[in-house]
Each structure stands twice: as structure tokens, then as C-alpha cells.
Amino acid sequence: MSAFSLLRIAFKALFRNRMRTFLSVLGIVIGVAAVITMVAMGEGSKKSIREKMTSMGTNAMTISPNYQRRGGVQLGANESRETLEEADVVALKTARYINAISPMVSASGQAVVGNNNWPVQLSGISSDYLKIRNYEIESGVMFDDEIDKMSKVCVIGQTIVKNLFPNENPLGKVIRYKGIPLKVIGTLKSKGTGDFGQDQDEVIFAPYKTVMRRFNATTEIRTLYVNTIGEGYASLASEEILNILKERRNWNRPSDPFRVRSQEEMIEMVSSTSQILSLVLTAIAGISLFVGGIGIMNIMYVSVTERTREIGLRMALGARPRDILLQFLFESVLISLFGGVAGILLGVVASSVVRKILEWPMSISLTSMLVSFGVCFITGVFFGWYPARKASRLDPIEALRFE
Amino acid sequence: MGEEVVHALRGVSFDILPGEFVTIMGTSGSGKTTMLNILGCMDKPSGGEYILDGEHVEKLNGNELASIRNRKIGFVFQNYNLLSRTTALENVELPLLYNPKVSPKERRELALEALNLVGLSDRISHFPNQLSGGQQQRVAIARALAGNPCLILADEATGNLDTKTSYEIMSIFQELNAKGKTIVFVTHEPDIATFSSRTLLLRDGLLRKDSVNSNIQNARAAFESMPSIEMVHLEESI
């Protein structure tokens, strides 16, 4: 029997029981739509995390002392007490695998302008920091010579502009931070929310030497930000940095005095978390597809019983067991493929609804559609197999006599 | 413990030659149904042999039996066994679907030809529920003819029909037989047997009688001599 004839017979049989077909198709539709939507959610959040990470700068690395101190108590007995200092910054400028370097020191307090005040951390940086973190100047200028002069200037993000200077141009105005006046010489372009939900526009940047000397009264640098010369140079750069820092200190102990972390590592870490989340979501959706498959199996069993006489007749007229098997298999596969196509469409619609209403980043991939379609085909064959085999194994004499 | 073995047929031996019109008669329990299943290649004899058109049927496997049913036998059932919500033409095409040697175009032509032979050319797009019992059985006969089988096997083919329609159906069988078709007709009605050329009588699994019918009745004449339904109605009202 030709595939075309089988297809025609299957179509007719399904059309004859429209309501029943519709309901079993619906089971698959819901399953597939759920898979598509869940995968889109998982992929979307993964992608958006990646994008935000990239906007922070994939080539960024941080260097910090290899010890932890909490409340003045050092954690970990055998660790070094080395700290970073300005001379390290100078030394690292010779490194081949990095092209930007900026210390990061901070002070916390309130920024005050007239009657407005805003709690925000003051970050002490060098001009390279903008390049490393992908910040851009919107108006005014970035400080540079002002660093060595320890000038009392600052560059502010849009959130600060909005809250401290609601209706005026902040350039040239003065912010008082812990009682020290800082003149605004530039504003930053908006960057939006960061990877961990922090507002990246809620920043006040000042020359790091100003923050170290005038606010913190220390020469210790907590963290250094550097930028590698390109993607994939993270481990080379990390090795070079550690060598330079160790050389300066004549370091010969086995453990490293500093810890170098690349942005790539961070991306891996965060991605793997969201990977697990999307796996769980997809598994749950997969279960509903499985239930849809059971629905098909159920309806196919009913169909085989109902059409026992038809099967008997076809066999009497010369249908081989294989012909009967294929006839019913075609039906179940058609149901599941209808469900697959409709489910993909519904999934795409549901995804865009979720994107609109929940403002969740969705990423519908062609792969997930193709995989769903393939899974539907397999579902149809798998769940249609037993009913179809039952039909093909009927005895034509018994089947013809079936009431 | 085991199932009781019942020999539905014992030591039955006969030949049917091409072009014969044979009725197989017997009461229930005579082995008629078993005989029909074996002749129809639906079942294989547990002993002995059945040679159909030169083929040893008892040696064939399931797929070969299906194929021999498809090519060599045309079934006509008591309850027509037409597929519902399927047109007369498609019902007639059904056995040809399972013959890969027949192209879709040939299939249509053969089916139309068979329907023409039973006088239903004007009913090809009708569904079974739009046809009378006699017409449905004629579709079933057309279906049996479509594949040009060497044997037409009818199982109580007039059992669901009134006498007049029975005669009409028998006249079709007689016409087919006159054109050279071999027909085996299983029935328990003696008057049906008078239209055939030979009668086999089964009782308790044994062949009791094998008689040639010297006085074959003409079914067409019998059909035409019957009063039409309207006339009966008229006579009754007088």
C-alpha cells in the first residue's frame, strides 16, 4: 500500500472523529507549547545574562589580595597578607596581555546637593575604568590629570543626575560627599541594570587617589580592574599579572599572593546556574508532552477496538498485518505532528505574550522547534506502536465477527 | 488440562472446476463456517491440503495468505461489510489498494467497470447508508469482482435480503457464472441452491451429498415473476 493511500486513509479516519482527534491533538499542543515556551524562557534568561555580562566587558579581569578579612578578622591561616599598592599599577602597565588598568577603591556615605541627598557608594577609579566596564561619557569630560593632583572632581551616572539634579544641568555643580565637595565634570551614558540586579547608573566616580587619600586615608588598593587585549587571553594575562606581582615581591611561596578572576569565569558560573534552571523547566514541560502521548495511545486503543470489523474486512480483502500496522501508525503520527505544528505556533505566541506581560527575555530557537517536531514524531510512533500492533495481530475471522 | 479438540471437518474431499457455480449447504454446526474459512484462505486446515489455482494454500504463511486472498478470492458477506462513510467507488477500490501492481488510475477504471457490471454506475458517489440492502450487496459484489479473482466466495450473501431482492442478487451471480466466473455460495436456504449447478451438503463435519443440479432455475425469471411491493400492497387493500 502506498504512503499516499495510507495518508489518505489516516486523514479520513481522523476527520471522521473530529472532536476526538482535536482533543488528542490538544494534549500534544499543550505539551509542545510548554516545551517551546520553557526553553525560550531558559534560553532567553541565559542570553540576557550573557549580553549583560558582555556589556560589562568580557575581557575584564579583577585582581584582589588572596585573603579574606571580615570585621578585622583574617579568614584562613596560611594565606598571604599582601596588599595591592600604587607601584603595582605602574608595574602592570608593562604587561603585554592587558591594555587597560584601573584601581578600584570605595567609600560609602551620602551624596548631598542642597536639600537632596542620596545614599551611594563613591568609587575611586582611573580613566581606564570606563573602557574596562564599557561606560561612556554623555556630557562633560572624564578626569585624568586630576588623579595625580588628587582633585576633588567626580563623574556621575544617570540615576544620580536624576535624583540630585532633577531639573538642572549637573556640570559644574558641586556634590558634597562626607562633607567634602566634589565638582561634577562629566556624566555617564545610561547602562541599565547589571547582572545581579544592581543599578549600574547609580555611581559616582572620583579619581582613585582622591578617594584613597581624602576619604579613606590609606594607600591600600582593594581591587584592580584590568582589560585583556582580547577574548581568550584570560589565562595568559592572569599568569603574566601574577608573575609581575610576584617578581616585585620576590615571592617564592607556593600559594599565590593575589587572586585573578576573569569575566569569562563569571559568565560560565552564572550560565551554568541558569542552565540547570532551564533544564528543570524543560523537563517539566517534557512531562506534559509525555502525558499528551499517553492521550494518543488511549485514543488509538479505542479506535482499534471500534474498528475491529473494519480491520477484519481489510485483512479478508488482502491487507497484510504490516499494512494494518502502518495504517494505525500513520494515524497516531499524524495526530502528534498536527499537535507539533500547532504546539510550535502556540509556543511562539505564548513566548511573545510572556515577553510582553512579564517582560522576561525570551529566545525562541529554531533548534527547540525542530527538536519538538522530532520528539512529536517519535511520540506518535512510540505511543501509536502498541495499539497499531494490536490491530495488526487481530485474527481476520474473529475480527469480522466482532460486534 | 487443555482445550477440547473439535474436528469441524473430517475427511472432506472434493474438487471445484473453473466455471462451476457451487452451493455449500448445511445446518449450523455442520462445519460450513470452517469450510468457508479454509476456502477463503482465512484459516489453514490442520490436516490435508487445499489447492487453489495451483497453490498449496496450507503451506503459505500469513503474508502469503493475505496476498492470495487479495488476488484470487472475492468475498461477498451476509452483512455486506462495506466501510461506512466511504463512497461505493472507494469501497470497490478497497481490495485493489492492497495490490501494489495496480496503479491508482487502473484502480479507478477497474472499480468503475465492476460497478457497471452490477448495474450501479449511477451510484458511485453514494455512501452505503444512502443505498438499499440490495444495492449495498451489489456494491459488495462489485468489490469482489474488481480484482478479477479466480473464485467468488459468498457467505449467506442473500441472508439479509427479502426474497425478491435475493433473486435479483442470485441473477447477478448467475450472469457472472455465465461469463465464466467460478462461484462458491455458502447458504442454508434450499431455494437458493436451486440456482446453482452443483450442491455440496455438509453435516456434522462430513460431506454427505455432492449432487449436480440438472434443473437449474433462472433467477432473473424468478425475480421478474415476483410481484412488486406496490402490487402486494394493492392486493391486500382489495
Interface residues (C-beta under 8 A of the other chain):
Chain A: M1 S2 S5 K12 R16 R309 E310 L313 R314 M315 A316 L317 G318 A319 R320 P321 R322 D323 P396 I397 L400
Chain B: N37 G40 M42 D43 G62 N63 A66 S67 R69 N70 R71 F75 F77 N81 L83 R85 T86 L94 P95 L97 Y98 N99 P100 R143 G147
